[in-house]
Amino acid sequence: MTVETLEDSYERREAQSRDLVYDGAAGALAGIALSNTLLTLATLGVYRFWGKTRLRRYLWSRVSLDGDRLEYVGTGKELFFGFCIAMAILLPIFTIPALAELFFFEHPIVYAFVQLGYVILLFWLIQVAIFRARRYRLSRTKWRAIRAGQSGSATGYALVVFGTGLLNLFTLYLAYPWVRTARQRYLVQHSWFGNVKFSFRARGSALLAPWLLVMLPIVAAVVIGVIFITVKAIPQWRQSDWAVALPPLFLLLAVVMYLRYRVVEFRYFASCTRFSRCRFRCDLRSFKVLLLLLACALLLAGAGAAITAGVVTAMGVTAEQMQKVLILFQYGGSGPAPLGEGDALLLLALLVWMVLIAAAFSLIRAAVYLHWMTRLLCASLTLTEVGEFAAVARSKAEMPRFGEGLADALDVGEIGF
């Protein structure tokens, strides 16, 4: 093959490459988030299903591929009815700890087994909720009038999670890359667009090196902590500030390295995902994600401190009343110093504080985190051989009737973008 032929082939391949384009506006997301928060508070939480749908429709509609935008066709009514069905199932389950304490408290072995069974059941339900929520979101996502979908079963996914979870425990989390790869493989290989299934070719061993960078500072923190606590022959350690600070610093380093690992994992998983001959490339950088998360954390902390100081100053809340508020949160209003009839202003201040905190956190989450994270992800992803999508026919698989009620009830899979 001549050089000219190679260059022509390369140019044709590049011409078939497409980036995901996100053109959303932080101001629009802030407006949606603020109105959603206020309406949710006004309706005692009922509007949140419609608010979530509104937010998803905006995000989906601002992402385009090859000139055509994504479309989210889910409804708030589907999410609401799904939540009601899930709560009807979960409410009896949530009574298990109280019933166990009532009937088996004097039998510690039986009580322990009942509690263990309850924890396992909850863990199982969380995995089922994650799978069903993903299936619902894919089934409500369209591009060029063709919808995505997911086959497989929630039970099958939960079994994969349970099996790999046991492997994690037996290997003291050294098998974490293989665990994550197995779970992602099940999800991707059961994902569809139209009548074509995705494939996944990742290997856990490729992620071992970045995962060891997470484990090393954790091991170092544990070893230093054990030495600091148990070894009596090194009294100078107990008197040195650096020895006390080392374990927390190593744990903080582990958190940073874990975030880096997740970015590396995302890049690798994207590169190992196929749609027929279409391939995905990703150049997401961990330092950009870390900067975004740090900015969100600082904004949340600053907003919380400013709102608290503003409400306390503007409404004249005294130190004694602040103590009453802390007792209220600690004892649920039944402690040694509950709020009295003369504390109406304090109750109003507490209500104003809660509304402002909810609004500020919702604004930061939508206008900063979701907006910039979506922009980072779309800017980092490139698809080659996009023409493969043109041959896709519409899926005939049955769509789930209701929304991700179990995920809502268990508070997992909030946006899922």
C-alpha positions as CSV (number, residue, x, y, z in Angstrom):
1,M,0.0,0.0,0.0
2,T,1.5,3.4,-1.0
3,V,1.9,6.4,1.3
4,E,-0.9,8.2,-0.6
5,T,-3.3,5.3,0.0
6,L,-2.4,5.2,3.7
7,E,-3.0,9.0,4.0
8,D,-6.3,8.7,2.1
9,S,-7.4,5.9,4.4
10,Y,-6.4,7.9,7.5
11,E,-8.3,10.9,6.2
12,R,-11.4,8.9,5.6
13,R,-11.2,7.3,9.0
14,E,-10.8,10.8,10.6
15,A,-13.7,12.1,8.6
16,Q,-15.8,9.4,10.2
17,S,-14.8,10.3,13.7
18,R,-17.2,12.4,15.7
19,D,-17.1,14.1,19.1
20,L,-19.9,14.4,21.5
21,V,-20.9,18.0,21.8
22,Y,-22.4,19.6,24.9
23,D,-23.8,23.1,24.6
24,G,-25.7,23.5,27.8
25,A,-25.6,26.7,29.8
26,A,-24.9,26.9,33.5
27,G,-27.5,29.6,34.0
28,A,-30.2,27.5,32.5
29,L,-29.3,24.5,34.7
30,A,-29.2,26.9,37.7
31,G,-32.7,28.1,36.9
32,I,-34.0,24.5,36.6
33,A,-32.3,23.5,39.8
34,L,-33.7,26.5,41.8
35,S,-37.3,26.0,40.6
36,N,-37.1,22.3,41.2
37,T,-35.9,22.8,44.8
38,L,-38.6,25.4,45.6
39,L,-41.4,23.3,44.0
40,T,-40.1,20.2,45.7
41,L,-40.1,21.9,49.1
42,A,-43.5,23.4,48.5
43,T,-45.0,20.0,47.6
44,L,-43.2,18.2,50.4
45,G,-41.0,16.2,48.0
46,V,-43.7,15.1,45.5
47,Y,-42.4,17.4,42.7
48,R,-38.9,15.9,42.7
49,F,-39.9,13.2,40.2
50,W,-41.0,15.8,37.7
51,G,-38.0,18.0,38.6
52,K,-35.6,15.1,37.9
53,T,-37.3,14.5,34.6
54,R,-37.0,18.2,33.6
55,L,-33.3,18.3,34.5
56,R,-32.6,15.1,32.5
57,R,-34.5,16.4,29.5
58,Y,-32.4,19.5,29.4
59,L,-29.1,17.6,29.8
60,W,-29.9,15.0,27.2
61,S,-31.2,17.7,24.7
62,R,-27.9,19.6,25.0
63,V,-25.7,16.7,24.0
64,S,-25.4,15.9,20.3
65,L,-23.6,13.4,18.1
66,D,-23.0,13.9,14.4
67,G,-25.3,16.9,14.4
68,D,-28.3,15.2,16.1
69,R,-29.3,15.6,19.7
70,L,-30.1,13.0,22.3
71,E,-33.6,12.9,23.6
72,Y,-35.0,11.8,27.0
73,V,-38.6,10.6,26.8
74,G,-39.2,9.6,30.4
75,T,-41.9,11.2,32.5
76,G,-42.3,12.3,36.0
77,K,-45.4,10.2,36.4
78,E,-43.4,7.0,35.6
79,L,-40.9,7.9,38.3
80,F,-43.6,8.7,40.8
81,F,-45.6,5.5,40.3
82,G,-42.3,3.5,40.3
83,F,-41.4,5.1,43.6
84,C,-44.9,4.3,45.1
85,I,-44.6,0.6,44.1
86,A,-41.1,0.4,45.5
87,M,-42.1,1.9,48.8
88,A,-45.0,-0.6,49.1
89,I,-42.4,-3.3,48.9
90,L,-39.7,-1.7,51.0
91,L,-41.8,-0.5,54.0
92,P,-42.4,-4.0,55.4
93,I,-38.7,-4.8,54.9
94,F,-37.7,-1.6,56.8
95,T,-39.5,-3.0,59.8
96,I,-37.2,-6.0,60.1
97,P,-34.7,-4.4,62.5
98,A,-37.4,-3.3,64.9
99,L,-39.2,-6.6,64.8
100,A,-35.8,-8.4,65.3
101,E,-35.1,-6.3,68.4
102,L,-38.6,-6.9,69.7
103,F,-38.7,-10.7,69.3
104,F,-35.1,-11.8,69.3
105,F,-33.2,-9.3,71.5
106,E,-32.8,-11.9,74.3
107,H,-31.4,-14.4,71.8
108,P,-28.2,-12.8,70.5
109,I,-27.3,-15.4,68.0
110,V,-30.7,-15.4,66.3
111,Y,-30.8,-11.6,66.5
112,A,-27.3,-11.3,64.8
113,F,-28.4,-13.6,62.0
114,V,-31.6,-11.7,61.4
115,Q,-29.6,-8.4,61.3
116,L,-27.1,-9.9,58.9
117,G,-29.9,-11.2,56.7
118,Y,-31.4,-7.7,56.7
119,V,-28.1,-6.1,55.6
120,I,-27.6,-8.7,52.8
121,L,-31.2,-8.1,51.6
122,L,-30.6,-4.4,51.5
123,F,-27.4,-4.8,49.6
124,W,-29.1,-7.1,47.2
125,L,-31.9,-4.6,46.7
126,I,-29.5,-1.8,46.0
127,Q,-27.9,-3.7,43.2
128,V,-31.3,-4.6,41.8
129,A,-32.1,-0.9,42.0
130,I,-29.0,0.2,40.2
131,F,-29.6,-2.2,37.3
132,R,-33.3,-1.3,37.0
133,A,-32.6,2.4,37.1
134,R,-30.0,2.0,34.3
135,R,-32.4,-0.1,32.2
136,Y,-35.1,2.6,32.6
137,R,-32.8,5.5,31.6
138,L,-31.5,3.7,28.6
139,S,-35.0,2.7,27.5
140,R,-36.0,6.4,27.7
141,T,-33.0,7.7,25.7
142,K,-33.3,8.2,22.0
143,W,-31.1,9.4,19.2
144,R,-32.4,9.9,15.7
145,A,-35.8,8.5,16.9
146,I,-34.1,5.2,17.8
147,R,-34.0,4.3,21.5
148,A,-31.4,2.5,23.6
149,G,-32.1,-0.4,25.8
150,Q,-30.8,-3.0,28.2
151,S,-31.4,-6.8,28.3
152,G,-30.2,-9.1,31.0
153,S,-31.8,-9.3,34.5
154,A,-31.5,-7.5,37.8
155,T,-31.0,-10.8,39.5
156,G,-28.1,-11.7,37.1
157,Y,-26.4,-8.4,37.8
158,A,-26.9,-8.8,41.6
159,L,-25.4,-12.3,41.4
160,V,-22.3,-10.9,39.6
161,V,-22.0,-8.1,42.2
162,F,-22.3,-10.6,45.1
163,G,-19.8,-13.0,43.6
164,T,-17.2,-10.3,42.8
165,G,-17.9,-8.8,46.2
166,L,-16.9,-12.0,47.9
167,L,-13.8,-12.1,45.8
168,N,-13.0,-8.6,46.9
169,L,-13.2,-9.6,50.6
170,F,-11.1,-12.7,50.2
171,T,-8.4,-10.9,48.4
172,L,-8.5,-7.8,50.7
173,Y,-9.6,-5.7,47.7
174,L,-6.6,-6.6,45.6
175,A,-9.0,-8.0,43.0
176,Y,-10.9,-4.7,42.8
177,P,-9.9,-4.0,39.1
178,W,-11.2,-7.5,38.1
179,V,-14.4,-6.9,40.2
180,R,-15.1,-3.6,38.5
181,T,-14.4,-5.0,35.1
182,A,-16.8,-8.0,35.6
183,R,-19.6,-5.7,36.7
184,Q,-19.0,-3.3,33.8
185,R,-18.9,-6.2,31.3
186,Y,-22.3,-7.4,32.4
187,L,-23.8,-3.9,32.0
188,V,-22.2,-3.1,28.7
189,Q,-22.7,-6.5,27.0
190,H,-26.4,-6.3,27.8
191,S,-26.7,-2.7,26.5
192,W,-28.3,-2.1,23.1
193,F,-28.9,0.8,20.7
194,G,-31.8,-0.2,18.4
195,N,-31.3,-3.8,17.5
196,V,-27.5,-3.8,17.9
197,K,-25.7,-4.9,21.1
198,F,-22.6,-3.3,22.5
199,S,-19.5,-5.4,23.3
200,F,-16.8,-5.1,25.9
201,R,-13.2,-6.3,25.8
202,A,-11.6,-5.0,29.0
203,R,-9.2,-7.0,31.2
204,G,-8.9,-6.3,34.9
205,S,-5.1,-6.8,34.8
206,A,-4.8,-3.6,32.8
207,L,-6.0,-1.6,35.8
208,L,-3.9,-3.3,38.5
209,A,-1.0,-0.8,38.5
210,P,-3.2,2.3,39.1
211,W,-5.2,0.4,41.7
212,L,-2.0,-0.5,43.6
213,L,-1.3,3.3,43.9
214,V,-4.6,3.4,45.9
215,M,-3.8,0.5,48.1
216,L,-0.2,1.5,49.0
217,P,-1.1,4.7,51.0
218,I,-4.0,2.7,52.7
219,V,-1.5,0.0,53.8
220,A,1.0,2.7,54.9
221,A,-1.7,4.4,57.0
222,V,-2.8,1.1,58.7
223,V,0.8,0.1,59.4
224,I,1.7,3.4,60.9
225,G,-1.5,3.5,62.9
226,V,-1.0,0.1,64.4
227,I,2.6,0.9,65.3
228,F,1.5,4.2,66.9
229,I,-1.1,2.5,69.0
230,T,0.6,-0.7,70.0
231,V,4.3,-0.1,70.2
232,K,5.2,1.2,73.7
233,A,8.9,1.3,73.0
234,I,8.8,4.4,70.8
235,P,7.4,7.0,73.2
236,Q,8.7,9.8,71.0
237,W,6.3,8.9,68.3
238,R,3.4,9.7,70.6
239,Q,4.8,13.1,71.3
240,S,5.5,14.1,67.7
241,D,2.9,15.9,65.6
242,W,4.2,14.4,62.3
243,A,3.5,10.8,63.6
244,V,-0.1,11.7,64.5
245,A,-0.6,13.4,61.1
246,L,0.8,10.7,58.9
247,P,-2.1,8.3,58.8
248,P,-4.7,11.0,57.9
249,L,-2.4,12.3,55.2
250,F,-1.9,8.8,53.8
251,L,-5.7,8.3,53.8
252,L,-6.2,11.6,52.0
253,L,-3.6,10.6,49.4
254,A,-5.6,7.3,49.0
255,V,-8.8,9.3,48.3
256,V,-7.0,11.4,45.7
257,M,-5.5,8.3,44.1
258,Y,-8.9,6.5,44.1
259,L,-10.4,9.4,42.2
260,R,-7.5,9.2,39.8
261,Y,-8.1,5.5,39.4
262,R,-11.7,6.0,38.6
263,V,-10.8,8.4,35.8
264,V,-8.2,6.0,34.4
265,E,-10.8,3.2,34.7
266,F,-13.3,5.3,32.8
267,R,-10.8,6.0,30.0
268,Y,-9.9,2.3,29.7
269,F,-13.5,1.1,29.8
270,A,-14.5,3.6,27.1
271,S,-11.6,2.4,24.9
272,C,-12.7,-1.2,25.4
273,T,-16.4,-0.6,24.4
274,R,-17.5,-1.4,20.9
275,F,-20.7,-0.8,18.9
276,S,-20.3,-3.0,15.8
277,R,-17.2,-1.4,14.2
278,C,-17.6,1.9,16.1
279,R,-15.0,2.5,18.8
280,F,-14.8,5.0,21.6
281,R,-11.7,7.0,22.5
282,C,-11.4,9.0,25.7
283,D,-8.7,11.5,26.9
284,L,-10.3,12.6,30.1
285,R,-7.7,13.9,32.5
286,S,-7.8,13.2,36.2
287,F,-6.5,16.6,37.3
288,K,-9.4,18.3,35.6
289,V,-11.9,16.0,37.5
290,L,-10.0,16.6,40.8
291,L,-10.1,20.4,40.3
292,L,-13.8,20.2,39.6
293,L,-14.5,18.2,42.7
294,L,-12.3,20.4,44.8
295,A,-14.1,23.5,43.5
296,C,-17.5,21.9,44.3
297,A,-16.4,21.0,47.8
298,L,-15.1,24.6,48.5
299,L,-18.2,26.1,47.1
300,L,-20.5,23.9,49.2
301,A,-18.5,24.6,52.3
302,G,-18.4,28.4,51.6
303,A,-22.1,28.5,50.8
304,G,-23.0,26.6,54.0
305,A,-20.8,28.8,56.2
306,A,-22.1,32.0,54.6
307,I,-25.8,31.0,54.8
308,T,-25.4,29.9,58.4
309,A,-23.7,33.1,59.4
310,G,-26.2,35.2,57.5
311,V,-29.2,33.6,59.0
312,V,-27.8,33.7,62.5
313,T,-26.9,37.4,62.1
314,A,-30.0,38.6,60.3
315,M,-32.5,36.8,62.6
316,G,-30.6,37.4,65.9
317,V,-30.1,33.8,66.9
318,T,-28.3,33.6,70.2
319,A,-25.8,31.0,71.4
320,E,-28.3,29.5,73.7
321,Q,-30.8,29.0,70.9
322,M,-28.1,27.5,68.7
323,Q,-27.5,25.0,71.5
324,K,-31.2,24.2,71.5
325,V,-31.0,23.6,67.7
326,L,-28.1,21.1,68.2
327,I,-30.0,19.3,70.9
328,L,-33.1,19.2,68.6
329,F,-31.0,17.5,65.9
330,Q,-29.4,15.1,68.4
331,Y,-32.5,14.1,70.2
332,G,-35.3,14.8,67.7
333,G,-36.9,17.4,70.0
334,S,-37.2,15.2,73.0
335,G,-33.9,16.0,74.7
336,P,-33.2,17.9,78.0
337,A,-33.8,21.3,76.4
338,P,-36.5,21.0,73.7
339,L,-37.8,24.1,71.8
340,G,-40.4,26.0,73.8
341,E,-43.3,28.2,72.8
342,G,-41.2,31.3,72.9
343,D,-38.8,29.9,70.2
344,A,-41.0,30.6,67.2
345,L,-38.4,32.9,65.7
346,L,-35.8,30.2,66.1
347,L,-38.0,27.7,64.2
348,L,-38.5,30.3,61.5
349,A,-34.7,30.8,61.3
350,L,-34.2,27.1,61.1
351,L,-36.8,26.8,58.3
352,V,-35.2,29.7,56.3
353,W,-31.7,28.1,56.8
354,M,-32.9,24.7,55.5
355,V,-34.5,26.3,52.4
356,L,-31.5,28.4,51.6
357,I,-29.1,25.4,52.1
358,A,-31.2,23.2,49.9
359,A,-31.4,25.9,47.2
360,A,-27.6,26.7,47.3
361,F,-26.5,23.0,47.3
362,S,-28.9,22.3,44.4
363,L,-27.6,25.3,42.4
364,I,-23.9,24.2,42.9
365,R,-24.7,20.6,42.0
366,A,-26.5,21.5,38.8
367,A,-24.7,24.6,37.6
368,V,-21.2,23.6,38.6
369,Y,-20.9,19.8,39.0
370,L,-23.4,18.5,36.5
371,H,-22.7,21.2,33.9
372,W,-18.9,21.0,34.0
373,M,-18.7,17.3,34.5
374,T,-21.0,16.7,31.4
375,R,-18.8,19.2,29.5
376,L,-15.6,17.4,30.5
377,L,-17.0,13.9,29.6
378,C,-18.4,15.0,26.2
379,A,-15.2,16.9,25.3
380,S,-13.1,13.9,26.1
381,L,-15.1,11.3,24.2
382,T,-14.6,10.6,20.5
383,L,-16.4,8.0,18.4
384,T,-14.9,6.5,15.3
385,E,-16.9,4.8,12.4
386,V,-20.0,6.7,13.4
387,G,-21.6,5.5,10.2
388,E,-22.3,2.2,12.0
389,F,-25.2,3.9,13.7
390,A,-26.9,4.6,10.4
391,A,-27.6,0.8,9.9
392,V,-29.4,0.4,13.2
393,A,-33.0,-0.6,13.2
394,R,-35.5,0.2,15.9
395,S,-35.5,-2.1,18.9
396,K,-38.6,-4.3,19.4
397,A,-37.7,-5.1,23.1
398,E,-40.4,-4.3,25.6
399,M,-39.8,-1.1,27.6
400,P,-40.2,-1.0,31.4
401,R,-43.6,0.5,32.3
402,F,-42.5,2.4,35.4
403,G,-39.5,4.5,36.5
404,E,-36.6,3.7,38.8
405,G,-38.7,3.5,42.0
406,L,-36.4,1.2,43.9
407,A,-33.4,3.4,43.1
408,D,-35.4,6.5,44.3
409,A,-36.5,4.8,47.5
410,L,-32.9,3.6,48.2
411,D,-31.3,6.9,47.1
412,V,-29.1,5.4,44.4
413,G,-28.6,6.5,40.7
414,E,-29.7,10.1,41.1
415,I,-29.2,11.5,37.6
416,G,-27.4,8.6,35.9
417,F,-25.9,10.6,33.0
